[in-house]
Amino acid sequence: MKAKIYITLKNGIHDPQGQAVQQSLHTLGFDSVHDVRMGKLLELDLQDMEKESAEATIENMCKKLLANTVIEDFRYEIVET
Protein backbone atom coordinates (compact mmCIF):
# COMPACT_ATOMS: atom_id res chain seq x y z
CA MET A 1 0.00 0.00 0.00
CA LYS A 2 1.02 3.59 -0.49
CA ALA A 3 0.66 6.46 1.95
CA LYS A 4 0.53 10.11 0.99
CA ILE A 5 1.36 12.43 3.87
CA TYR A 6 0.59 16.14 3.63
CA ILE A 7 2.39 18.43 6.06
CA THR A 8 1.43 22.11 6.31
CA LEU A 9 2.08 24.98 8.66
CA LYS A 10 -0.64 25.54 11.24
CA ASN A 11 -2.91 28.55 10.79
CA GLY A 12 -1.33 31.64 12.30
CA ILE A 13 2.26 30.47 11.70
CA HIS A 14 4.21 32.88 9.50
CA ASP A 15 5.06 31.36 6.09
CA PRO A 16 7.92 33.34 4.50
CA GLN A 17 8.34 30.81 1.68
CA GLY A 18 4.66 31.11 0.78
CA GLN A 19 4.90 34.91 0.85
CA ALA A 20 7.92 34.83 -1.49
CA VAL A 21 5.99 32.67 -3.95
CA GLN A 22 2.98 34.98 -3.73
CA GLN A 23 5.13 38.05 -4.42
CA SER A 24 6.76 36.30 -7.38
CA LEU A 25 3.36 35.34 -8.79
CA HIS A 26 2.24 38.97 -8.50
CA THR A 27 5.42 40.07 -10.28
CA LEU A 28 4.54 37.68 -13.11
CA GLY A 29 1.07 39.20 -13.39
CA PHE A 30 -0.94 36.68 -11.39
CA ASP A 31 -2.60 39.33 -9.25
CA SER A 32 -5.62 37.20 -8.37
CA VAL A 33 -3.53 35.05 -5.99
CA HIS A 34 -4.46 36.21 -2.52
CA ASP A 35 -2.47 33.87 -0.29
CA VAL A 36 0.07 31.06 -0.69
CA ARG A 37 0.87 28.48 1.97
CA MET A 38 3.71 26.06 1.32
CA GLY A 39 3.84 22.51 2.57
CA LYS A 40 5.37 19.10 2.00
CA LEU A 41 4.09 15.94 0.37
CA LEU A 42 5.70 12.62 1.26
CA GLU A 43 4.84 9.37 -0.47
CA LEU A 44 5.68 6.15 1.33
CA ASP A 45 5.47 2.60 0.06
CA LEU A 46 4.40 0.38 2.96
CA GLN A 47 4.71 -3.37 2.55
CA ASP A 48 3.17 -6.24 4.48
CA MET A 49 0.94 -4.11 6.72
CA GLU A 50 -2.74 -4.07 7.54
CA LYS A 51 -4.45 -0.71 7.11
CA GLU A 52 -4.96 -0.19 10.87
CA SER A 53 -1.30 -0.93 11.55
CA ALA A 54 -0.25 1.39 8.72
CA GLU A 55 -2.34 4.22 10.18
CA ALA A 56 -0.75 3.82 13.60
CA THR A 57 2.72 3.65 12.06
CA ILE A 58 2.15 6.79 9.97
CA GLU A 59 0.83 8.71 12.99
CA ASN A 60 3.90 7.66 14.95
CA MET A 61 6.34 8.59 12.14
CA CYS A 62 4.74 12.00 11.73
CA LYS A 63 4.77 12.80 15.44
CA LYS A 64 8.35 11.58 15.97
CA LEU A 65 10.11 12.75 12.80
CA LEU A 66 8.22 13.89 9.74
CA ALA A 67 6.24 16.83 11.16
CA ASN A 68 7.10 19.44 13.74
CA THR A 69 3.77 19.19 15.54
CA VAL A 70 4.35 22.46 17.39
CA ILE A 71 4.00 24.45 14.15
CA GLU A 72 2.81 21.91 11.57
CA ASP A 73 -0.33 19.90 10.93
CA PHE A 74 -0.37 16.65 9.02
CA ARG A 75 -2.93 14.48 7.31
CA TYR A 76 -2.55 11.36 5.24
CA GLU A 77 -4.24 9.07 2.76
CA ILE A 78 -3.63 5.37 2.40
CA VAL A 79 -4.13 3.82 -1.01
CA GLU A 80 -4.06 0.07 -1.29
CA THR A 81 -2.16 -1.07 -4.38
C-alpha positions as a printed NumPy array, in Angstrom:
array([[  0.   ,   0.   ,   0.   ],
       [  1.025,   3.587,  -0.489],
       [  0.662,   6.458,   1.949],
       [  0.534,  10.112,   0.99 ],
       [  1.359,  12.425,   3.871],
       [  0.587,  16.137,   3.626],
       [  2.393,  18.432,   6.061],
       [  1.428,  22.107,   6.306],
       [  2.08 ,  24.98 ,   8.658],
       [ -0.636,  25.542,  11.235],
       [ -2.908,  28.55 ,  10.792],
       [ -1.326,  31.639,  12.296],
       [  2.257,  30.47 ,  11.698],
       [  4.214,  32.878,   9.5  ],
       [  5.056,  31.363,   6.09 ],
       [  7.916,  33.342,   4.5  ],
       [  8.338,  30.809,   1.684],
       [  4.664,  31.112,   0.78 ],
       [  4.899,  34.908,   0.846],
       [  7.917,  34.832,  -1.485],
       [  5.989,  32.672,  -3.955],
       [  2.98 ,  34.977,  -3.733],
       [  5.127,  38.045,  -4.424],
       [  6.761,  36.297,  -7.384],
       [  3.364,  35.343,  -8.789],
       [  2.24 ,  38.972,  -8.496],
       [  5.423,  40.073, -10.284],
       [  4.539,  37.678, -13.108],
       [  1.073,  39.201, -13.389],
       [ -0.938,  36.678, -11.392],
       [ -2.601,  39.326,  -9.247],
       [ -5.62 ,  37.2  ,  -8.37 ],
       [ -3.53 ,  35.049,  -5.993],
       [ -4.461,  36.215,  -2.515],
       [ -2.471,  33.872,  -0.286],
       [  0.067,  31.064,  -0.688],
       [  0.869,  28.484,   1.975],
       [  3.712,  26.058,   1.315],
       [  3.844,  22.508,   2.57 ],
       [  5.366,  19.103,   1.998],
       [  4.089,  15.938,   0.375],
       [  5.698,  12.623,   1.264],
       [  4.84 ,   9.366,  -0.471],
       [  5.676,   6.148,   1.325],
       [  5.474,   2.595,   0.061],
       [  4.402,   0.377,   2.956],
       [  4.709,  -3.37 ,   2.551],
       [  3.172,  -6.237,   4.477],
       [  0.939,  -4.107,   6.718],
       [ -2.74 ,  -4.075,   7.543],
       [ -4.45 ,  -0.707,   7.111],
       [ -4.957,  -0.191,  10.869],
       [ -1.302,  -0.932,  11.546],
       [ -0.252,   1.394,   8.724],
       [ -2.343,   4.222,  10.176],
       [ -0.754,   3.818,  13.604],
       [  2.715,   3.649,  12.06 ],
       [  2.148,   6.791,   9.969],
       [  0.828,   8.708,  12.988],
       [  3.903,   7.657,  14.953],
       [  6.336,   8.593,  12.145],
       [  4.743,  11.999,  11.732],
       [  4.77 ,  12.801,  15.439],
       [  8.348,  11.582,  15.972],
       [ 10.111,  12.75 ,  12.799],
       [  8.217,  13.891,   9.74 ],
       [  6.242,  16.829,  11.157],
       [  7.098,  19.439,  13.745],
       [  3.765,  19.189,  15.539],
       [  4.345,  22.46 ,  17.39 ],
       [  4.003,  24.453,  14.149],
       [  2.812,  21.914,  11.567],
       [ -0.331,  19.9  ,  10.929],
       [ -0.371,  16.648,   9.018],
       [ -2.929,  14.478,   7.305],
       [ -2.549,  11.357,   5.237],
       [ -4.236,   9.069,   2.76 ],
       [ -3.627,   5.37 ,   2.4  ],
       [ -4.131,   3.822,  -1.014],
       [ -4.061,   0.068,  -1.287],
       [ -2.159,  -1.074,  -4.375]])
